[in-house]
């Protein structure tokens, strides 16, 4: 399984051109992408690192959904380049390197994947030009739930963003932390319901988080290119504010 993941990480973006404009507000690309490895719980985790030409000190870890990094990386790629071109360090780890996907995941899987996310934040905070106190987690679907819960657990994370995550994914934790979180969801989602996201938001607030929720003007669990542009523009605005990124 690990060899297959390694091949997927190495090859999935081989033919992708993430430097091409994806959204109307794109800036000129000023970043490079490379494959990296870091350790989490004694396991080597692979991923993509997007290095900015002019770091702004902040960083964000992008967590894939249940389909795996090989499925979501081509979607994330142009937006990761845009974040990096604005100064963010960006990491997209293959957290299934720690424990592979299963049809019936349990608490051990979720705990291991949250650890990968938190250790990814620490790895990113150690990159040249990064400030360890200004690293956020971002995730989609399963990754969104992991991002929010890992943000509540880890002092290596300053903020979190969840897209299409909620209690339909799993049971929330009990850790308390005063941290900013943004939860985005569709009007109607057949996989992770809007009600599930709203219930999770209430739970997170009860545990001390400052939670912002945004209902996207779309339906479904997947998104078209225009919606992805809106999602990442909203993400940048939230991260600029919560990670104290100065306007260019």
Secondary structure, 3 states (H helix, E strand, C coil): CHHHHHHHHHHCCCCCCCCCCCCCCCCCCCEEEEEEEEEECCEEEEEEEEEECCCCCCEEEEECCCCCHHHHHHHHHHHHHHHHHCCCEEEEECHHHCCCCCCCCCHHHHHHHHHHHHHHHHHHHCCCCCCHHHEEEEEECHHHHHHHHHHHHCCCCCEEEEECCCCCCCCCCCCCCCCEEEEEEEEECCCCCHHHHHHHHHHHHHCCCEEEEEEEEEECCCCCHHHHHHHHHHHHHHHHHHCCCCCC
